């Protein structure tokens, strides 16, 4: 699964994946030059997830996705 997101001026950031309850299930350091994350769907259970891209302590981008197997 590929997720495209926005970054701020090439700053390094963190990509967080949260479950429906807001619990962080995965966190990745990302290079500020990138704008796409590839997630391994097999590591996640069926359900809805939310993601946030956080840079300089602020949410830069966010969204949601569903895993259905």
Residue pairs with C-beta under 8 A, 6 or more apart in sequence:
1 38
1 39
1 41
1 65
2 36
2 37
2 38
2 39
3 36
3 37
3 39
3 51
3 63
3 65
4 35
4 36
5 15
5 35
5 36
5 37
5 51
5 53
5 60
5 61
5 63
6 35
6 53
6 60
6 61
7 13
7 30
7 32
7 33
7 34
7 35
7 53
7 55
7 60
7 61
8 32
8 55
8 56
8 60
9 32
10 32
10 33
11 32
11 55
11 56
12 29
12 30
12 31
12 32
12 55
13 29
13 30
13 32
13 53
13 54
13 55
13 60
14 27
14 28
14 29
14 30
14 53
14 54
14 55
15 27
15 28
15 29
15 30
15 37
15 51
15 52
15 53
16 24
16 26
16 27
16 28
16 51
16 52
16 53
16 54
17 24
17 25
17 26
17 27
17 39
17 44
17 49
17 50
17 51
18 24
18 25
18 49
18 50
18 51
18 52
19 25
19 47
19 49
19 50
20 47
20 48
20 49
20 50
22 50
25 44
25 49
26 39
26 43
26 44
28 37
30 37
30 53
32 55
37 51
41 67
41 69
44 67
45 67
46 67
46 68
46 69
47 66
47 67
48 64
48 65
48 66
48 67
49 64
49 65
49 66
49 67
50 62
50 63
50 64
51 62
51 63
51 64
51 65
52 59
52 61
52 62
53 59
53 60
53 61
53 62
54 60
